[in-house]
Amino acid sequence: MASKAGSSPTIVDVAEQAGVSIKTVSRVLNKEAGVQEKTREQVLKVVAALKYRPKLAARSMGGGRSFLIGLLYYDPSAAFVGGVQQGATLRCRESGYHLVVESLHNDAPDIYNQVDRMVSALRPDGMILTPPLCDNPKVLQALRDNETPFVLLSPGQQPADQFSVRMDDELAAEEVTNLLISLGHERIGFIKGAPDQAASELRYRGFVRAMRSHDLSVEESLVWEGDFTFPSGVEGAHKLLSRSVRPTAVFASNDDMALGVLAAAQRLGLNVPADLSIAGFDDSSAASLVWPPLTTVRQPTHEMASVAVEMLIAAKGNDAEAATPQSSHRVLPHQLLVRDSSRALHSSPAPKKKA
């Protein structure tokens, strides 16, 4: 029986025209296993012919899913969260899911109750947690108590029974430091990130490891604790660059702080990179727009978020592969981008190109 003229087709219409049960249509739309390929093709053909668009609530009741994935963040660096949100949104859209983004204060005394109320109201199929929430035991416990799957992005600790996606922050920071050393820099200033985020310590470890591997000392006076914000980069740069013997290069733990270093250097009358080389971390949108463009590390935020969504969808579908160690903990590759903010120490400026 066809739908009434002017009314939208229903799942009943699809089932009748495809000659299958409503449950079979639901299983096809939810991409569940156990449906013969011929039947699947027939159902999808009818769906296309009728231009049937399943309502979210109906899909939820039919497949036991809400088709919602949550993204929780508390991070002063917009570059990281922005990249994660874009990557997760695109991957959700491809799979017929919706992304719900919520900001939580990591130090909120009632954070367990906030997460509990949120999950009880939305009933998401899974949650993606960014730093530092991914290391907050109250957040994790609230999700476990609600039996909600979750993926940790760049966690400081990696529980064996939880999904996680990250890049190798320590290795990336070591590569940046090795680059500066290869350019002849030995007095290198370092600006740490927020102390409540695991990446801050990992990037500092990479810096120290590279310095020590080249028998270079790490001077405490050349290390400043920032918080991943532009103002902390400005403040740290003024402290480091006002010394009687200033560093010839500064490595900031993210691009926001590196941009603060660049601004401070220019206010102090220093030429970058002739007087000072600067490197950042993240490859934010601003990193390639400023002058000189920043040498930095491209963190695969889009890819990390996309993989996280895939993990949650697979887990909700009881995909056996989702439980294997190889797929439960993913480390994605990064890229070192060498730009004009770093240069060999005491090198001559490049000749100007003729117009």
GIPECOR-V232045 format. One record per residue. RES is the residue in one letter. SS is DSSP state (~ for helix, > for strand, _ for the rest). PHI is phi in radians with two decimals (* if undefined). OMEGA is omega as a letter, one per 30 degrees, with the letter a starting at -180 (* if undefined). Layout:
BEGIN
res=RES ss=SS phi=PHI omega=OMEGA
res=RES ss=SS phi=PHI omega=OMEGA
END
This chain:
BEGIN
res=M ss=_ phi=* omega=a
res=A ss=_ phi=-1.37 omega=l
res=S ss=_ phi=-1.24 omega=a
res=K ss=_ phi=-1.12 omega=a
res=A ss=_ phi=-1.04 omega=l
res=G ss=_ phi=1.54 omega=l
res=S ss=_ phi=-1.70 omega=a
res=S ss=_ phi=-1.32 omega=l
res=P ss=_ phi=-1.13 omega=a
res=T ss=_ phi=-1.98 omega=l
res=I ss=~ phi=-1.13 omega=l
res=V ss=~ phi=-1.15 omega=l
res=D ss=~ phi=-1.05 omega=a
res=V ss=~ phi=-1.09 omega=a
res=A ss=~ phi=-1.08 omega=a
res=E ss=~ phi=-1.14 omega=a
res=Q ss=~ phi=-1.24 omega=l
res=A ss=~ phi=-1.48 omega=l
res=G ss=_ phi=1.26 omega=l
res=V ss=_ phi=-2.31 omega=l
res=S ss=_ phi=-1.44 omega=l
res=I ss=~ phi=-1.08 omega=l
res=K ss=~ phi=-1.08 omega=l
res=T ss=~ phi=-1.13 omega=l
res=V ss=~ phi=-1.04 omega=l
res=S ss=~ phi=-1.06 omega=a
res=R ss=~ phi=-1.14 omega=l
res=V ss=~ phi=-1.16 omega=a
res=L ss=~ phi=-1.14 omega=l
res=N ss=_ phi=-1.55 omega=l
res=K ss=_ phi=1.01 omega=l
res=E ss=_ phi=-1.50 omega=l
res=A ss=_ phi=-1.35 omega=l
res=G ss=_ phi=1.60 omega=l
res=V ss=_ phi=-1.89 omega=l
res=Q ss=_ phi=-1.04 omega=a
res=E ss=~ phi=-1.06 omega=l
res=K ss=~ phi=-1.11 omega=l
res=T ss=~ phi=-1.16 omega=l
res=R ss=~ phi=-1.04 omega=a
res=E ss=~ phi=-1.11 omega=l
res=Q ss=~ phi=-1.11 omega=l
res=V ss=~ phi=-1.10 omega=a
res=L ss=~ phi=-1.12 omega=l
res=K ss=~ phi=-1.12 omega=l
res=V ss=~ phi=-1.19 omega=l
res=V ss=~ phi=-0.99 omega=l
res=A ss=~ phi=-1.18 omega=a
res=A ss=~ phi=-1.14 omega=a
res=L ss=~ phi=-1.48 omega=a
res=K ss=_ phi=0.98 omega=a
res=Y ss=_ phi=-1.36 omega=l
res=R ss=_ phi=-2.12 omega=a
res=P ss=_ phi=-1.17 omega=l
res=K ss=_ phi=-1.30 omega=a
res=L ss=~ phi=-1.02 omega=a
res=A ss=~ phi=-1.10 omega=a
res=A ss=~ phi=-1.15 omega=l
res=R ss=~ phi=-1.12 omega=a
res=S ss=~ phi=-1.09 omega=a
res=M ss=~ phi=-1.18 omega=a
res=G ss=~ phi=-1.29 omega=a
res=G ss=~ phi=-1.99 omega=a
res=G ss=_ phi=1.23 omega=a
res=R ss=_ phi=-2.22 omega=l
res=S ss=_ phi=-1.68 omega=a
res=F ss=_ phi=1.04 omega=l
res=L ss=> phi=-2.11 omega=l
res=I ss=> phi=-2.17 omega=a
res=G ss=> phi=-1.69 omega=l
res=L ss=> phi=-2.19 omega=l
res=L ss=> phi=-1.84 omega=l
res=Y ss=> phi=-2.50 omega=l
res=Y ss=_ phi=-2.66 omega=a
res=D ss=_ phi=-2.72 omega=l
res=P ss=_ phi=-1.22 omega=l
res=S ss=_ phi=-1.62 omega=a
res=A ss=~ phi=-1.19 omega=a
res=A ss=~ phi=-1.07 omega=a
res=F ss=~ phi=-1.16 omega=a
res=V ss=~ phi=-1.12 omega=l
res=G ss=~ phi=-1.07 omega=l
res=G ss=~ phi=-1.14 omega=l
res=V ss=~ phi=-1.12 omega=a
res=Q ss=~ phi=-1.10 omega=l
res=Q ss=~ phi=-1.10 omega=a
res=G ss=~ phi=-1.10 omega=a
res=A ss=~ phi=-1.20 omega=a
res=T ss=~ phi=-1.09 omega=a
res=L ss=~ phi=-1.11 omega=a
res=R ss=~ phi=-1.20 omega=l
res=C ss=~ phi=-1.10 omega=a
res=R ss=~ phi=-1.06 omega=l
res=E ss=~ phi=-1.11 omega=a
res=S ss=_ phi=-1.81 omega=l
res=G ss=_ phi=1.35 omega=l
res=Y ss=_ phi=-1.84 omega=l
res=H ss=> phi=-2.11 omega=l
res=L ss=> phi=-1.76 omega=l
res=V ss=> phi=-1.94 omega=a
res=V ss=> phi=-1.86 omega=a
res=E ss=> phi=-2.32 omega=l
res=S ss=> phi=-1.81 omega=l
res=L ss=_ phi=-2.23 omega=l
res=H ss=_ phi=-1.42 omega=a
res=N ss=_ phi=-1.08 omega=a
res=D ss=_ phi=-1.74 omega=a
res=A ss=_ phi=-1.08 omega=a
res=P ss=_ phi=-1.14 omega=a
res=D ss=_ phi=-1.85 omega=a
res=I ss=~ phi=-1.10 omega=l
res=Y ss=~ phi=-1.05 omega=a
res=N ss=~ phi=-1.15 omega=l
res=Q ss=~ phi=-1.07 omega=l
res=V ss=~ phi=-1.16 omega=a
res=D ss=~ phi=-1.05 omega=l
res=R ss=~ phi=-1.14 omega=a
res=M ss=~ phi=-1.07 omega=a
res=V ss=~ phi=-1.17 omega=l
res=S ss=~ phi=-1.11 omega=a
res=A ss=~ phi=-1.38 omega=a
res=L ss=~ phi=-1.56 omega=a
res=R ss=_ phi=0.85 omega=a
res=P ss=_ phi=-1.19 omega=l
res=D ss=_ phi=-1.34 omega=l
res=G ss=> phi=3.10 omega=a
res=M ss=> phi=-2.26 omega=l
res=I ss=> phi=-1.88 omega=a
res=L ss=> phi=-1.98 omega=l
res=T ss=_ phi=-1.73 omega=l
res=P ss=_ phi=-1.15 omega=f
res=P ss=_ phi=-1.58 omega=a
res=L ss=~ phi=-1.06 omega=a
res=C ss=~ phi=-1.19 omega=l
res=D ss=~ phi=-1.97 omega=a
res=N ss=_ phi=-1.55 omega=a
res=P ss=~ phi=-1.08 omega=l
res=K ss=~ phi=-1.23 omega=l
res=V ss=~ phi=-1.14 omega=a
res=L ss=~ phi=-1.09 omega=a
res=Q ss=~ phi=-1.18 omega=l
res=A ss=~ phi=-1.09 omega=l
res=L ss=~ phi=-1.23 omega=l
res=R ss=~ phi=-1.13 omega=a
res=D ss=~ phi=-1.11 omega=l
res=N ss=_ phi=-1.62 omega=a
res=E ss=_ phi=0.95 omega=l
res=T ss=_ phi=-1.80 omega=l
res=P ss=_ phi=-1.09 omega=l
res=F ss=> phi=-2.60 omega=l
res=V ss=> phi=-2.12 omega=l
res=L ss=> phi=-1.63 omega=l
res=L ss=> phi=-1.73 omega=l
res=S ss=_ phi=0.92 omega=a
res=P ss=_ phi=-1.30 omega=l
res=G ss=_ phi=-1.34 omega=l
res=Q ss=_ phi=-2.15 omega=a
res=Q ss=_ phi=-2.12 omega=l
res=P ss=_ phi=-1.04 omega=a
res=A ss=_ phi=-1.11 omega=a
res=D ss=_ phi=-1.72 omega=a
res=Q ss=_ phi=-2.19 omega=l
res=F ss=> phi=-1.26 omega=l
res=S ss=> phi=-2.65 omega=l
res=V ss=> phi=-2.38 omega=a
res=R ss=> phi=-2.73 omega=l
res=M ss=_ phi=-2.01 omega=a
res=D ss=_ phi=-1.57 omega=a
res=D ss=~ phi=-1.07 omega=a
res=E ss=~ phi=-1.14 omega=l
res=L ss=~ phi=-1.12 omega=a
res=A ss=~ phi=-1.09 omega=l
res=A ss=~ phi=-1.14 omega=l
res=E ss=~ phi=-1.11 omega=l
res=E ss=~ phi=-1.14 omega=l
res=V ss=~ phi=-1.09 omega=a
res=T ss=~ phi=-1.13 omega=l
res=N ss=~ phi=-1.06 omega=l
res=L ss=~ phi=-1.08 omega=a
res=L ss=~ phi=-1.09 omega=l
res=I ss=~ phi=-1.14 omega=l
res=S ss=~ phi=-1.12 omega=l
res=L ss=_ phi=-1.52 omega=l
res=G ss=_ phi=1.72 omega=a
res=H ss=_ phi=-1.46 omega=l
res=E ss=_ phi=-2.07 omega=l
res=R ss=_ phi=-1.61 omega=a
res=I ss=> phi=-1.99 omega=l
res=G ss=> phi=-1.44 omega=a
res=F ss=> phi=-2.32 omega=l
res=I ss=> phi=-1.97 omega=a
res=K ss=> phi=-1.30 omega=l
res=G ss=_ phi=-1.62 omega=a
res=A ss=_ phi=-1.04 omega=a
res=P ss=_ phi=-1.15 omega=a
res=D ss=_ phi=-1.57 omega=l
res=Q ss=_ phi=-2.04 omega=a
res=A ss=~ phi=-1.05 omega=a
res=A ss=~ phi=-1.05 omega=a
res=S ss=~ phi=-1.05 omega=a
res=E ss=~ phi=-1.23 omega=a
res=L ss=~ phi=-1.10 omega=a
res=R ss=~ phi=-1.20 omega=l
res=Y ss=~ phi=-1.16 omega=l
res=R ss=~ phi=-1.05 omega=l
res=G ss=~ phi=-1.09 omega=l
res=F ss=~ phi=-1.05 omega=a
res=V ss=~ phi=-1.11 omega=a
res=R ss=~ phi=-1.07 omega=l
res=A ss=~ phi=-1.17 omega=a
res=M ss=~ phi=-1.06 omega=a
res=R ss=~ phi=-1.20 omega=l
res=S ss=~ phi=-1.16 omega=l
res=H ss=_ phi=-1.84 omega=l
res=D ss=_ phi=0.99 omega=l
res=L ss=_ phi=-1.87 omega=a
res=S ss=_ phi=-1.44 omega=l
res=V ss=_ phi=-1.76 omega=a
res=E ss=_ phi=-1.42 omega=a
res=E ss=~ phi=-1.04 omega=a
res=S ss=~ phi=-1.22 omega=l
res=L ss=~ phi=-1.81 omega=l
res=V ss=> phi=-2.02 omega=a
res=W ss=> phi=-2.16 omega=l
res=E ss=> phi=-1.63 omega=l
res=G ss=_ phi=-1.74 omega=l
res=D ss=_ phi=-2.52 omega=l
res=F ss=_ phi=1.31 omega=l
res=T ss=_ phi=-1.89 omega=l
res=F ss=~ phi=-0.99 omega=a
res=P ss=~ phi=-1.03 omega=l
res=S ss=~ phi=-1.22 omega=l
res=G ss=~ phi=-1.21 omega=l
res=V ss=~ phi=-1.09 omega=a
res=E ss=~ phi=-1.10 omega=l
res=G ss=~ phi=-1.10 omega=l
res=A ss=~ phi=-1.12 omega=l
res=H ss=~ phi=-1.08 omega=l
res=K ss=~ phi=-1.16 omega=a
res=L ss=~ phi=-1.28 omega=a
res=L ss=~ phi=-1.52 omega=l
res=S ss=_ phi=-1.57 omega=l
res=R ss=_ phi=-1.21 omega=a
res=S ss=_ phi=-1.07 omega=l
res=V ss=_ phi=-2.05 omega=a
res=R ss=_ phi=-1.42 omega=l
res=P ss=_ phi=-1.20 omega=l
res=T ss=_ phi=-1.63 omega=l
res=A ss=> phi=-2.60 omega=l
res=V ss=> phi=-2.28 omega=l
res=F ss=> phi=-1.91 omega=l
res=A ss=> phi=-1.74 omega=a
res=S ss=_ phi=-1.23 omega=l
res=N ss=_ phi=-2.69 omega=a
res=D ss=~ phi=-1.20 omega=l
res=D ss=~ phi=-1.00 omega=l
res=M ss=~ phi=-1.24 omega=l
res=A ss=~ phi=-1.09 omega=l
res=L ss=~ phi=-1.16 omega=l
res=G ss=~ phi=-1.12 omega=l
res=V ss=~ phi=-1.11 omega=l
res=L ss=~ phi=-1.08 omega=l
res=A ss=~ phi=-1.12 omega=a
res=A ss=~ phi=-1.12 omega=l
res=A ss=~ phi=-1.06 omega=a
res=Q ss=~ phi=-1.18 omega=l
res=R ss=~ phi=-1.16 omega=l
res=L ss=_ phi=-1.46 omega=l
res=G ss=_ phi=1.41 omega=l
res=L ss=_ phi=-1.57 omega=l
res=N ss=_ phi=-1.62 omega=l
res=V ss=_ phi=-1.89 omega=g
res=P ss=_ phi=-1.84 omega=a
res=A ss=_ phi=-1.05 omega=a
res=D ss=_ phi=-1.69 omega=a
res=L ss=_ phi=-2.69 omega=l
res=S ss=> phi=-1.63 omega=a
res=I ss=> phi=-2.29 omega=l
res=A ss=> phi=-2.34 omega=l
res=G ss=_ phi=-2.15 omega=a
res=F ss=_ phi=-2.77 omega=l
res=D ss=> phi=2.26 omega=a
res=D ss=_ phi=1.06 omega=l
res=S ss=_ phi=-1.19 omega=a
res=S ss=~ phi=-1.07 omega=a
res=A ss=~ phi=-1.32 omega=a
res=A ss=~ phi=-1.05 omega=a
res=S ss=~ phi=-1.71 omega=a
res=L ss=_ phi=-1.71 omega=a
res=V ss=_ phi=-1.34 omega=l
res=W ss=_ phi=-2.17 omega=f
res=P ss=_ phi=-1.30 omega=l
res=P ss=_ phi=-1.08 omega=a
res=L ss=_ phi=-1.40 omega=l
res=T ss=> phi=-1.26 omega=a
res=T ss=> phi=-2.79 omega=l
res=V ss=> phi=-1.94 omega=l
res=R ss=> phi=-1.46 omega=l
res=Q ss=_ phi=-1.51 omega=a
res=P ss=_ phi=-1.36 omega=a
res=T ss=~ phi=-1.11 omega=l
res=H ss=~ phi=-1.04 omega=a
res=E ss=~ phi=-1.15 omega=l
res=M ss=~ phi=-1.06 omega=a
res=A ss=~ phi=-1.16 omega=l
res=S ss=~ phi=-1.09 omega=l
res=V ss=~ phi=-1.11 omega=l
res=A ss=~ phi=-1.06 omega=l
res=V ss=~ phi=-1.09 omega=l
res=E ss=~ phi=-1.05 omega=l
res=M ss=~ phi=-1.07 omega=a
res=L ss=~ phi=-1.19 omega=l
res=I ss=~ phi=-1.13 omega=l
res=A ss=~ phi=-1.12 omega=a
res=A ss=~ phi=-1.15 omega=l
res=K ss=~ phi=-1.17 omega=l
res=G ss=_ phi=-1.53 omega=l
res=N ss=_ phi=1.01 omega=l
res=D ss=_ phi=-1.23 omega=a
res=A ss=~ phi=-1.06 omega=a
res=E ss=~ phi=-1.16 omega=a
res=A ss=~ phi=-1.11 omega=a
res=A ss=~ phi=-1.63 omega=a
res=T ss=_ phi=-1.38 omega=a
res=P ss=~ phi=-1.00 omega=a
res=Q ss=~ phi=-1.08 omega=a
res=S ss=~ phi=-1.73 omega=a
res=S ss=~ phi=-1.36 omega=a
res=H ss=> phi=-2.23 omega=a
res=R ss=> phi=-1.91 omega=l
res=V ss=> phi=-2.04 omega=a
res=L ss=_ phi=-1.71 omega=a
res=P ss=_ phi=-1.27 omega=l
res=H ss=_ phi=-1.91 omega=a
res=Q ss=> phi=-2.47 omega=l
res=L ss=> phi=-1.51 omega=a
res=L ss=> phi=-1.93 omega=a
res=V ss=_ phi=-1.63 omega=a
res=R ss=_ phi=-2.16 omega=a
res=D ss=_ phi=-1.35 omega=a
res=S ss=_ phi=-1.37 omega=l
res=S ss=_ phi=-2.16 omega=a
res=R ss=_ phi=-2.68 omega=l
res=A ss=_ phi=-1.06 omega=a
res=L ss=_ phi=-1.07 omega=l
res=H ss=_ phi=1.13 omega=l
res=S ss=_ phi=-1.38 omega=l
res=S ss=_ phi=-1.34 omega=l
res=P ss=_ phi=-1.12 omega=l
res=A ss=_ phi=-1.14 omega=l
res=P ss=_ phi=-1.08 omega=l
res=K ss=_ phi=-1.22 omega=l
res=K ss=_ phi=-1.33 omega=l
res=K ss=_ phi=-1.27 omega=a
res=A ss=_ phi=-1.21 omega=*
END
